[in-house]
Structures are given as structure tokens and as C-alpha cells.
Amino acid sequence: MIGKKIFGIACVLAVLLCVPSVDAFKCYACIGTAECSDPFTKSTDLESTQTNCMACLKTKTNGVVVRACSSAALGSNKCEKANGVEACICESELCNGSINLAFSTTMLLGATLVVFLKV
């Protein structure tokens, strides 16, 4: 009987460990200033004071860059361009501080591991 209980607890713990974390994180926040434009110099002065960031955003319209925090998770790491506007979204700590957000750290790490495993 104890064996079945331990197995059940182990199964529940295994499932919980596989659930992705939904902790909030920080994003850079600035609108159209020289410090906000590309190339971007990361600075703690530009970190959002918002505590419920679930996604970081970066938009660029006619050379004007806006970096912001979203309190809603909006999807995976991606960038899209349409009608002269580039919009990027990412979901990790301070991820909207790069020029191109199309690749997540996880994706980059995975690709690196594949290359090393084939060698």
C-alpha cells in the first residue's frame, strides 16, 4: 500500500516539474529616446518598474524604438514586420534589449547542443 502512495506522489511531482514557470520578470521600458534606439546599450536605469511583466515588447516605426512590458503573455519569441512597423515579443528576463529578438536563448542553446552532438 505504501508503495502505491509513493508512486502516486512521485508521479504528481514529476508532472509539476514539467509545468513551465509563469513567474513575472523585468523588461526594458523606454519610448523614442536616444537611449532606447538601436544599437541599444543595456542599462538598469531603463529597466521597467512594473512587477507583473509576462512578455517584453519592442517596436520600431520610422526609426523610433519603443521597449515595454506586457502584463499578458502574448505568445512565443517572434518578430513581425508590416507596413513599415517592426514588432517583436519575447518572454524572458530583459529580452527586449537586443536588436533582433527572433531567437530565444533556449533556441540558441538547443541549436548549439545539436551542433556539438553531431561532432
Secondary structure, 3 states (H helix, E strand, C coil): CHHHHHHHHHHHHHHHHHCCCCCCECCECEECCCCCCCCCCCCHHHECCCCCECEEEEEEECCEEEEEEECCCCCCCEEEEECCEEEEEECCCCHHHCCCCCCCHHHHHHHHHHHHHHC
